[in-house]
Amino acid sequence: MLPTLHESPAKTSPAADSAAAAALLLPLWLARHDAWATVKDLETGRYLHADAGLAEQLGLAAGGLVGRTDGELFDSSIAAALRASEQTALAQGAALFAEHQFEFGGRRHDFEVMRLVLDTADRRQLGAIWHDRTTTRLRDQQLRSALEQIEQQQREHERLRREVADLALRDPASGLHHRAHFEEQLRREVDLSQREHREFSLVLLELDEPSPKVGALGTAGERAVLEAMGRLLRGGTRAMDASCRWGDRRFAVLLSGVGLATAHSRMEGLRRKCATQIVVHEGQEIGFTTAVGVASFPHTAHSQEALLEAALAALDEARRRGGNAVTLAAIRFDAV
């Protein structure tokens, strides 16, 4: 029920009536916004007035604040923090806003407090408006937590999307890129080499005919060899290089910025790793070897098509030698 103005036998002025009406409206507005007023005697430090809502918020009886000091109500750390804000308000001589967070009555409290010194005829008082921010800040914290969770889910979704997109570009047996993706990288490397006058190498590899042991294992044995070959190629190439499964038993490697001699050395190391690699499948040790052909741009070819032909010719020569060998494409001596 709204408070009412009681009529006085003495006639009052319009200004006094307005002030009285404002005094009745203020508590309603404060309560609507989870705020309460207090007045404290600065000489004694005791509360002269405190809205009942603030006492209730603190878990006290309706008049639990009036007549008591902060030292009697709270522990020393809370009382000291309140006293420090009051001293600042006294020194400032104007309205001072401060925040206080503390545990009291088994609950966490988060207040924004405005303090203002009130000089009356007989004493100095300190008025304060206590605005409860506990619920609002808890809601803000929950909102931030929910937004962070959504952001994390979005990042995870994007990561999974990229993984799925990448898997679509890769051969499931070897884990290497498909030929179409590799050819696009090869085209870009040719363009880069022509613009910047830099060399790179293209390598074609083909698994030699499987041993009788691998053949006896059938498709499962062949897949184990493909998986091993894929691991060796991924582990033996740099981030700027590229490798792919070119065909059933054939692979391709692009070595960015690498000349013919360096490419030959690296592929000879890979050939030896293949020859000594131990693949275990269903308790059986199986091995494999590979033939390797190396070509470079622009030393052995001046176009993408010619480069592929040169690498294929070098691979055919390695196979003609019986496999398990690395051969180089012939270097062109004609003008570019």
Salt bridges, closest charged atoms under 4 A:
ASP41 OD2 - ARG123 NH1 3.18
ASP51 OD1 - HIS49 NE2 2.94
ASP70 OD2 - LYS40 NZ 2.59
GLU72 OE2 - ARG46 NH1 3.16
GLU86 OE2 - LYS40 NZ 2.43
GLU86 OE1 - ARG83 NH1 3.49
GLU99 OE2 - ARG137 NH2 2.70
ASP110 OD1 - ARG137 NH1 2.77
GLU112 OE1 - HIS131 ND1 3.84
ASP119 OD1 - ARG124 NE 2.96
GLU151 OE2 - ARG155 NH1 3.35
GLU156 OE2 - ARG159 NH2 2.34
GLU158 OE2 - ARG161 NH2 2.60
GLU158 OE2 - ARG162 NH1 3.50
GLU163 OE2 - ARG159 NH1 2.34
ASP166 OD2 - ARG170 NE 2.63
ASP166 OD1 - HIS177 NE2 3.70
ASP171 OD1 - ARG245 NH1 3.22
GLU183 OE2 - ARG179 NE 3.05
GLU184 OE2 - ARG187 NH2 2.56
GLU184 OE2 - ARG188 NH1 3.52
GLU189 OE2 - ARG198 NH2 3.81
ASP191 OD2 - ARG187 NH1 3.01
GLU199 OE1 - HIS299 ND1 3.03
GLU206 OE1 - ARG250 NH2 2.37
GLU206 OE2 - ARG319 NE 3.36
GLU227 OE2 - ARG223 NE 3.52
ASP241 OD1 - ARG238 NH2 2.71
ASP241 OD2 - ARG266 NH2 3.32
GLU268 OE2 - ARG271 NH2 2.59
GLU268 OE2 - ARG272 NH1 3.49
GLU282 OE2 - HIS281 NE2 3.63
ASP316 OD1 - ARG319 NH1 3.78
GLU317 OE2 - ARG320 NH2 2.54
GLU317 OE2 - ARG321 NE 3.15
ASP334 OD2 - ARG332 NH2 2.37
